[in-house]
Amino acid sequence: MIKILAVAAVSLFLGGVLFSGAAEASAFEEDVFETSAGEVKITFIGHGTLMFTFGGRVLHVDPYSKLTDYSVLPKANGVLITHEHQDHLDKEALKHIVTDTTDIVLNGNSAEILGKGRVMKNGDSTELLGINVEAVPAYNIVHKRDNGQPFHPKHQHNGYILTFGDTRIYVAGDTENTPEMKALEDIDVAFLPMNLPYTMTPEMVADGALGFRPKILYPYHYGQTDPGKLVDLLKDTGIEVRVRKLS
C-alpha cells in the first residue's frame, strides 16, 4: 500500500536546517510517500538523477554534476549507479557526496572504472541501507548506434527495484520496453526513460507500463521528448502518470 503525503512540492534545502553542510539553497521538486517502513522522500534532481531520503539516510541515484552543485547537497549514505555512461557515472558528482562509509552499489563496468563498490548483476538482490535492492535488466532492443551495436547492451547495465516495507519502487535506468520489464510484479512507483535515440519513445514507455502496470509512473530522463504524449497514451488505463522536471 502506498500513501501520498506530498505531491510536486518544491523543497528548499538549507545548510544547517534540513541538511547539514549545505552552504546555499537549491530548489527541487519532490514527492513524499508513506510506506510501512516510514516516509520516503524522492527528490527530482533532473535527467536520470534522483535522491531518496528515508529514516535519516540519503541514497543518491546516478548523481550527475551538470544538473546541480553537489557540494551543497547532503552526503550519501548510499549510491546506486545503473551503468557507466558519463551522465550516470560522474566522478565529479561523486567526489562531493561519497564518504569513507558510503555504500556504493553498481554494475560491473562502473566498478572497474571507479575501482570500488559492490557489483550487482541482472537478477542479483542485496540489502542497501536497510532496504532490499534487486538488479533488473536494462538494455536496448531497437535503438542502436551507427555501427549496429545497441546503446545499452544486454546483460551489462542495471535497473533497480527498491523495496521500502510494502512499497516497491522501480528505477529503470537506460532501457527499452523489454520482456523482463513487462514481467515485473507489484510495482507501486516506476521511473521509465523516454529519451531518443537512446531509450524509448512514448509509445514504447506506454507499452512497457501496460505490461507491469505500476500504480504511479514518472517519465524521466526524457530529453526533448514531450511527456504530455505519454499522459495521453495512458489516459484512463488506471496508471497515474506524473510529470516532473526530469528532462
Secondary structure as a PSIPRED ss2 file (coil, helix, strand):
# PSIPRED VFORMAT (PSIPRED V4.0)

   1 M C   1.000  0.000  0.000
   2 I C   1.000  0.000  0.000
   3 K E   0.000  0.000  1.000
   4 I E   0.000  0.000  1.000
   5 L E   0.000  0.000  1.000
   6 A E   0.000  0.000  1.000
   7 V E   0.000  0.000  1.000
   8 A E   0.000  0.000  1.000
   9 A E   0.000  0.000  1.000
  10 V E   0.000  0.000  1.000
  11 S E   0.000  0.000  1.000
  12 L E   0.000  0.000  1.000
  13 F E   0.000  0.000  1.000
  14 L C   1.000  0.000  0.000
  15 G E   0.000  0.000  1.000
  16 G C   1.000  0.000  0.000
  17 V C   1.000  0.000  0.000
  18 L C   1.000  0.000  0.000
  19 F E   0.000  0.000  1.000
  20 S C   1.000  0.000  0.000
  21 G C   1.000  0.000  0.000
  22 A C   1.000  0.000  0.000
  23 A C   1.000  0.000  0.000
  24 E C   1.000  0.000  0.000
  25 A C   1.000  0.000  0.000
  26 S E   0.000  0.000  1.000
  27 A E   0.000  0.000  1.000
  28 F E   0.000  0.000  1.000
  29 E E   0.000  0.000  1.000
  30 E E   0.000  0.000  1.000
  31 D E   0.000  0.000  1.000
  32 V E   0.000  0.000  1.000
  33 F E   0.000  0.000  1.000
  34 E E   0.000  0.000  1.000
  35 T E   0.000  0.000  1.000
  36 S C   1.000  0.000  0.000
  37 A C   1.000  0.000  0.000
  38 G E   0.000  0.000  1.000
  39 E E   0.000  0.000  1.000
  40 V E   0.000  0.000  1.000
  41 K E   0.000  0.000  1.000
  42 I E   0.000  0.000  1.000
  43 T E   0.000  0.000  1.000
  44 F E   0.000  0.000  1.000
  45 I E   0.000  0.000  1.000
  46 G E   0.000  0.000  1.000
  47 H C   1.000  0.000  0.000
  48 G C   1.000  0.000  0.000
  49 T E   0.000  0.000  1.000
  50 L E   0.000  0.000  1.000
  51 M E   0.000  0.000  1.000
  52 F E   0.000  0.000  1.000
  53 T E   0.000  0.000  1.000
  54 F E   0.000  0.000  1.000
  55 G C   1.000  0.000  0.000
  56 G C   1.000  0.000  0.000
  57 R E   0.000  0.000  1.000
  58 V E   0.000  0.000  1.000
  59 L E   0.000  0.000  1.000
  60 H E   0.000  0.000  1.000
  61 V E   0.000  0.000  1.000
  62 D C   1.000  0.000  0.000
  63 P C   1.000  0.000  0.000
  64 Y C   1.000  0.000  0.000
  65 S C   1.000  0.000  0.000
  66 K C   1.000  0.000  0.000
  67 L C   1.000  0.000  0.000
  68 T C   1.000  0.000  0.000
  69 D C   1.000  0.000  0.000
  70 Y H   0.000  1.000  0.000
  71 S H   0.000  1.000  0.000
  72 V H   0.000  1.000  0.000
  73 L C   1.000  0.000  0.000
  74 P C   1.000  0.000  0.000
  75 K C   1.000  0.000  0.000
  76 A C   1.000  0.000  0.000
  77 N C   1.000  0.000  0.000
  78 G E   0.000  0.000  1.000
  79 V E   0.000  0.000  1.000
  80 L E   0.000  0.000  1.000
  81 I E   0.000  0.000  1.000
  82 T C   1.000  0.000  0.000
  83 H C   1.000  0.000  0.000
  84 E C   1.000  0.000  0.000
  85 H C   1.000  0.000  0.000
  86 Q C   1.000  0.000  0.000
  87 D C   1.000  0.000  0.000
  88 H C   1.000  0.000  0.000
  89 L C   1.000  0.000  0.000
  90 D C   1.000  0.000  0.000
  91 K H   0.000  1.000  0.000
  92 E H   0.000  1.000  0.000
  93 A H   0.000  1.000  0.000
  94 L H   0.000  1.000  0.000
  95 K H   0.000  1.000  0.000
  96 H H   0.000  1.000  0.000
  97 I H   0.000  1.000  0.000
  98 V C   1.000  0.000  0.000
  99 T C   1.000  0.000  0.000
 100 D C   1.000  0.000  0.000
 101 T C   1.000  0.000  0.000
 102 T C   1.000  0.000  0.000
 103 D E   0.000  0.000  1.000
 104 I E   0.000  0.000  1.000
 105 V E   0.000  0.000  1.000
 106 L E   0.000  0.000  1.000
 107 N C   1.000  0.000  0.000
 108 G H   0.000  1.000  0.000
 109 N H   0.000  1.000  0.000
 110 S H   0.000  1.000  0.000
 111 A H   0.000  1.000  0.000
 112 E H   0.000  1.000  0.000
 113 I H   0.000  1.000  0.000
 114 L H   0.000  1.000  0.000
 115 G C   1.000  0.000  0.000
 116 K C   1.000  0.000  0.000
 117 G C   1.000  0.000  0.000
 118 R E   0.000  0.000  1.000
 119 V E   0.000  0.000  1.000
 120 M C   1.000  0.000  0.000
 121 K C   1.000  0.000  0.000
 122 N C   1.000  0.000  0.000
 123 G C   1.000  0.000  0.000
 124 D C   1.000  0.000  0.000
 125 S E   0.000  0.000  1.000
 126 T E   0.000  0.000  1.000
 127 E E   0.000  0.000  1.000
 128 L E   0.000  0.000  1.000
 129 L C   1.000  0.000  0.000
 130 G C   1.000  0.000  0.000
 131 I E   0.000  0.000  1.000
 132 N E   0.000  0.000  1.000
 133 V E   0.000  0.000  1.000
 134 E E   0.000  0.000  1.000
 135 A E   0.000  0.000  1.000
 136 V E   0.000  0.000  1.000
 137 P E   0.000  0.000  1.000
 138 A E   0.000  0.000  1.000
 139 Y C   1.000  0.000  0.000
 140 N C   1.000  0.000  0.000
 141 I C   1.000  0.000  0.000
 142 V C   1.000  0.000  0.000
 143 H C   1.000  0.000  0.000
 144 K E   0.000  0.000  1.000
 145 R C   1.000  0.000  0.000
 146 D C   1.000  0.000  0.000
 147 N C   1.000  0.000  0.000
 148 G C   1.000  0.000  0.000
 149 Q C   1.000  0.000  0.000
 150 P E   0.000  0.000  1.000
 151 F C   1.000  0.000  0.000
 152 H C   1.000  0.000  0.000
 153 P C   1.000  0.000  0.000
 154 K C   1.000  0.000  0.000
 155 H C   1.000  0.000  0.000
 156 Q C   1.000  0.000  0.000
 157 H E   0.000  0.000  1.000
 158 N E   0.000  0.000  1.000
 159 G E   0.000  0.000  1.000
 160 Y E   0.000  0.000  1.000
 161 I E   0.000  0.000  1.000
 162 L E   0.000  0.000  1.000
 163 T E   0.000  0.000  1.000
 164 F E   0.000  0.000  1.000
 165 G C   1.000  0.000  0.000
 166 D C   1.000  0.000  0.000
 167 T E   0.000  0.000  1.000
 168 R E   0.000  0.000  1.000
 169 I E   0.000  0.000  1.000
 170 Y E   0.000  0.000  1.000
 171 V E   0.000  0.000  1.000
 172 A C   1.000  0.000  0.000
 173 G C   1.000  0.000  0.000
 174 D C   1.000  0.000  0.000
 175 T C   1.000  0.000  0.000
 176 E C   1.000  0.000  0.000
 177 N C   1.000  0.000  0.000
 178 T C   1.000  0.000  0.000
 179 P H   0.000  1.000  0.000
 180 E H   0.000  1.000  0.000
 181 M H   0.000  1.000  0.000
 182 K H   0.000  1.000  0.000
 183 A C   1.000  0.000  0.000
 184 L C   1.000  0.000  0.000
 185 E C   1.000  0.000  0.000
 186 D C   1.000  0.000  0.000
 187 I C   1.000  0.000  0.000
 188 D C   1.000  0.000  0.000
 189 V E   0.000  0.000  1.000
 190 A E   0.000  0.000  1.000
 191 F E   0.000  0.000  1.000
 192 L E   0.000  0.000  1.000
 193 P E   0.000  0.000  1.000
 194 M C   1.000  0.000  0.000
 195 N C   1.000  0.000  0.000
 196 L C   1.000  0.000  0.000
 197 P C   1.000  0.000  0.000
 198 Y C   1.000  0.000  0.000
 199 T C   1.000  0.000  0.000
 200 M C   1.000  0.000  0.000
 201 T C   1.000  0.000  0.000
 202 P H   0.000  1.000  0.000
 203 E H   0.000  1.000  0.000
 204 M H   0.000  1.000  0.000
 205 V H   0.000  1.000  0.000
 206 A H   0.000  1.000  0.000
 207 D H   0.000  1.000  0.000
 208 G H   0.000  1.000  0.000
 209 A H   0.000  1.000  0.000
 210 L H   0.000  1.000  0.000
 211 G H   0.000  1.000  0.000
 212 F H   0.000  1.000  0.000
 213 R C   1.000  0.000  0.000
 214 P C   1.000  0.000  0.000
 215 K C   1.000  0.000  0.000
 216 I E   0.000  0.000  1.000
 217 L E   0.000  0.000  1.000
 218 Y E   0.000  0.000  1.000
 219 P E   0.000  0.000  1.000
 220 Y E   0.000  0.000  1.000
 221 H C   1.000  0.000  0.000
 222 Y C   1.000  0.000  0.000
 223 G C   1.000  0.000  0.000
 224 Q C   1.000  0.000  0.000
 225 T C   1.000  0.000  0.000
 226 D C   1.000  0.000  0.000
 227 P H   0.000  1.000  0.000
 228 G H   0.000  1.000  0.000
 229 K H   0.000  1.000  0.000
 230 L H   0.000  1.000  0.000
 231 V H   0.000  1.000  0.000
 232 D H   0.000  1.000  0.000
 233 L H   0.000  1.000  0.000
 234 L C   1.000  0.000  0.000
 235 K C   1.000  0.000  0.000
 236 D C   1.000  0.000  0.000
 237 T C   1.000  0.000  0.000
 238 G C   1.000  0.000  0.000
 239 I C   1.000  0.000  0.000
 240 E E   0.000  0.000  1.000
 241 V E   0.000  0.000  1.000
 242 R C   1.000  0.000  0.000
 243 V C   1.000  0.000  0.000
 244 R C   1.000  0.000  0.000
 245 K C   1.000  0.000  0.000
 246 L C   1.000  0.000  0.000
 247 S C   1.000  0.000  0.000
